[in-house]
Amino acid sequence: MPGTRMRPQKISRDELLLRCANTFKRYGYHGTSMDMLASACELTKASFYHHYPNKEALARDVLQRTHAIVNDTLFAIAYDSSQTPAERLARMNAKARKLFMEDSIGCLMGVITVDASYAVPELMPPIRQFIDDWVAALAHLLGERLPENDARQLAQQTVADFEGAILLSRIYGNGECFERVCGRVAGYLTG
């Protein structure tokens, strides 16, 4: 039939979560409807509800999947003792640039945080865990040059700086602020 969209017989869980992550990132939690999510996955709404009964359950899984990806591809670099702390930090900066500035993950945690903090507090624990893991990874690296408490405080400030830089990069359409944060963070271990 003309105008009828073919839908896949099956969609993998990872593909479904990736497409939903992109939709949440673009429209926010409250701006995203189940219809939009089903459409992004090329599924009928009824078929989509078979996968997820509600948006909150889906958002939790999207956040957990995103956290797992970032943990494995970014945070884990901090604990790779085969390189110097400065080399690990340079790798982390490069990977962060790709994940947060280029890839589909982008600033998903930040986007959902704004909505969740006001109306969906059940989504805050996985967001906090993501931030805590990011801080821990940076504190681990910075702890090689600073006392533990100083390293943790600087790591918290650095995560806040990165989140702000991601936001400003989206607002102004360039990554200059993000690059400045990367340079400043690199200086913590090379200066």
Helices and strands as residue ranges (DSSP letters): H 13-31, H 34-40, H 45-51, H 55-73, G 75-79, H 85-96, I 97-102, H 108-119, G 121-123, H 124-142, H 148-172, H 176-190
